[in-house]
């Protein structure tokens, strides 16, 4: 399970070091794609295969399904993790998530999210005030 929060800086070549705890679980090759809330999602290759299979099996007859599949699947890129744990995220994905300077890696069960540090801080501040309401909604559907 991928959990935890880590802040790392991009180097001069725009490479970012994956946290060691995530490297062990993700492997030597990862898939990076557009995420939700203006972050990026990183999946291990095996997990990505499951996700893409589920998305690929959805009906293309619905506009929302086609749009979401295009967003997630066409934005995906397989990236190698180098010998010291760094990844080079493609420019179009770095631009999408506004990654500059420091970035935050957040483990979220089966994926790692990559955030612009300022955006992550603002996001956490916003949801902190709603945590009780969110927990109540999840409790209503039996999730917690």
C-alpha positions in Angstrom: 0.0 0.0 0.0 1.3 3.5 -0.9 0.9 5.9 1.9 2.7 9.0 3.3 3.7 12.4 2.1 7.2 13.5 1.0 8.5 16.7 -0.4 11.4 16.6 -2.9 13.1 19.1 -5.2 13.6 18.8 -8.9 17.2 18.9 -10.0 18.6 21.1 -12.8 17.5 18.5 -15.4 14.0 18.4 -14.0 14.4 14.9 -12.5 12.7 14.1 -9.2 13.7 11.5 -6.8 10.9 9.1 -5.9 10.7 8.5 -2.1 12.4 5.2 -1.3 9.3 3.7 0.3 7.4 4.2 -3.0 10.3 3.0 -5.2 10.1 -0.4 -3.6 6.5 -0.9 -4.3 6.3 0.8 -7.8 9.3 -0.9 -9.4 11.9 0.2 -12.0 9.3 1.5 -14.5 6.2 3.5 -13.6 3.3 5.1 -15.5 2.7 8.8 -15.0 -0.5 10.4 -16.2 -2.8 13.4 -15.7 -4.5 13.2 -12.3 -7.5 14.9 -10.9 -7.4 18.2 -9.0 -4.4 19.3 -11.1 -1.9 16.7 -9.8 -0.3 13.7 -11.5 -0.9 10.1 -10.8 1.9 7.6 -10.8 1.1 3.8 -10.9 3.3 0.8 -11.0 3.1 -1.0 -14.3 1.0 -3.9 -13.0 -1.5 -1.6 -11.3 -1.7 0.6 -14.4 -2.6 -2.5 -16.5 -5.5 -3.1 -14.1 -6.7 0.5 -14.3 -6.3 0.8 -18.1 -8.1 -2.5 -18.6 -11.1 -1.3 -16.5 -11.2 2.0 -18.4 -10.8 0.2 -21.8 -13.8 -2.0 -21.0 -16.1 1.0 -20.5 -18.6 1.8 -23.3 -17.4 4.3 -25.8 -21.0 5.2 -26.5 -21.0 7.7 -23.6 -19.4 11.1 -24.1 -18.1 11.3 -20.5 -16.4 7.9 -20.7 -14.7 8.8 -24.0 -13.5 12.2 -22.5 -12.2 10.7 -19.3 -10.4 7.9 -21.1 -8.8 10.4 -23.4 -7.7 12.5 -20.5 -6.2 9.6 -18.5 -5.0 7.2 -21.2 -3.7 9.5 -23.8 -1.9 11.5 -21.1 0.0 8.5 -19.8 3.7 7.9 -20.2 5.8 5.0 -19.1 8.9 6.4 -17.3 12.0 4.6 -16.1 13.3 5.0 -12.6 17.0 5.5 -12.8 19.6 3.7 -10.6 19.3 6.3 -7.9 15.5 6.5 -7.9 14.9 9.6 -10.1 12.3 10.0 -12.7 12.0 12.5 -15.5 8.4 13.4 -15.9 7.5 14.5 -19.4 7.2 18.3 -20.0 3.5 18.2 -20.9 2.7 16.5 -17.6 5.0 18.9 -15.6 3.2 21.8 -17.2 -0.3 20.3 -16.5 0.6 20.0 -12.7 2.6 23.2 -12.6 5.6 21.4 -11.2 8.4 23.8 -10.3 11.0 23.6 -7.6 9.6 21.5 -4.8 7.0 18.9 -5.4 5.0 16.7 -3.0 4.6 12.9 -3.4 1.4 11.7 -1.7 0.7 8.0 -1.4 -2.9 7.2 -1.9 -3.5 3.5 -1.7 -2.6 2.1 -5.2 -1.1 5.3 -6.6 1.2 8.1 -5.9 0.0 11.7 -6.5 2.6 14.3 -7.5 1.6 17.9 -6.6 3.0 21.4 -6.9 4.0 22.1 -3.3 2.0 25.3 -3.1 -1.1 23.6 -4.6 -0.8 20.7 -2.1 -0.6 23.1 0.9 -3.6 25.0 -0.3 -5.5 21.7 -1.0 -4.8 20.3 2.4 -5.9 23.5 4.1 -9.2 23.4 2.2 -10.0 19.8 2.9 -9.0 20.0 6.5 -12.1 22.1 7.3 -14.3 19.5 5.5 -12.8 16.3 6.9 -15.7 15.8 9.4 -18.3 16.3 6.7 -16.4 13.9 4.3 -16.2 11.3 7.0 -19.9 11.6 7.7 -20.7 11.0 4.0 -18.4 8.0 3.8 -20.0 6.6 7.0 -23.4 6.9 5.4 -22.3 4.6 2.6 -20.5 2.2 5.0 -17.0 3.1 3.8 -15.7 3.9 7.3 
